[in-house]
Amino acid sequence: MSAWIVEKLYESWRQTFLATKTFFEARTEHQHLVIFENPQFGRVMVLDNVIQVTTGDEFVYHEMLTHVPMLAHGHATEILVVGGGDGGILREVLKHKQVTKAVLVEIDQGVVDMSIEHMPSVSAGAYDDKRVEVVIQDGVEYMAEDGQKFDIIIIDSTDPAGPGEVLFTESFYKNCAKRLKPGGIFTCQNGVPFMQGDELTDTQNRRKPHFKDAAFYVAAVPTYVGGFMALGWATQDPAYRKQGAEVIHQRYSANPFPTRYWTPDLHVASFALPRYVQDLMEK
């Protein structure tokens, strides 16, 4: 029986999805998880009444959060993903043949299990790759440890509420900076600036003490309504963000792989920010 699922992310605005079939619904140890079918977006995962991922448009988010830092770096071999239990970031990371290790730290085993069972196209077998190590642990605790350092750290978190709230603190960003190798790059999801301006401003101010270059780039993800989605960017090397399309084209040509959104030209263009986003960064 069909039903309407209402996303309750914002106090003054709702978006609604038709659920023609519900595949899974339960309260895990950490959050309320629902996976359902929608005629336009395919299978949809909802955590605590907020849309997290759909099989229809997940490629935009996962490609941009992954390939921009990977191609900007050029020779990243050891990657850390915090969150992202659906496996989409892992799938894109593993397209880069030089990767020797990809660690996924996810707080909720239920997200991993239900994604593999009900949304297998998102991970596309990534969890079976020998280069992948899955750690079920709070990402804040993991990052605070004096452990391995990585070339790329990707934070694929929920919005700053519930289990994901602690992934937006200055102490967390400080620990991320410590867990990067020299020349490493950090990226994260940062919501929709038009609707979540304070989140972007807070992130910028909290990262700046720990990175020489803290910025954002943007992508248009249909599910995340309200305009461009902001993706956080931070590194100690400002030159990464200023590379031209020719450099990115050359690196991609050396190891081409299929994409549906990311291109070398879009990679470079994504750092050109609307004025309202620039203003939020300067508050």
ZICORGI-V527720 format. One record per helix or strand. SS is the DSSP state (H for helix, E for strand). FROM is the first residue (numbers start at 1). TO is the last residue. If there is no record, write none. Layout:
ss=SS from=FROM to=TO
ss=SS from=FROM to=TO
//
This chain:
ss=E from=3 to=7
ss=E from=15 to=19
ss=E from=21 to=27
ss=E from=32 to=38
ss=E from=42 to=47
ss=E from=50 to=54
ss=H from=58 to=73
ss=E from=78 to=83
ss=H from=88 to=93
ss=E from=101 to=106
ss=H from=109 to=118
ss=H from=120 to=123
ss=H from=126 to=128
ss=E from=132 to=136
ss=H from=139 to=144
ss=E from=150 to=156
ss=H from=162 to=168
ss=H from=170 to=178
ss=E from=180 to=189
ss=H from=197 to=208
ss=E from=213 to=219
ss=E from=229 to=235
ss=H from=238 to=242
ss=H from=245 to=254
ss=H from=264 to=269
ss=H from=275 to=281
//
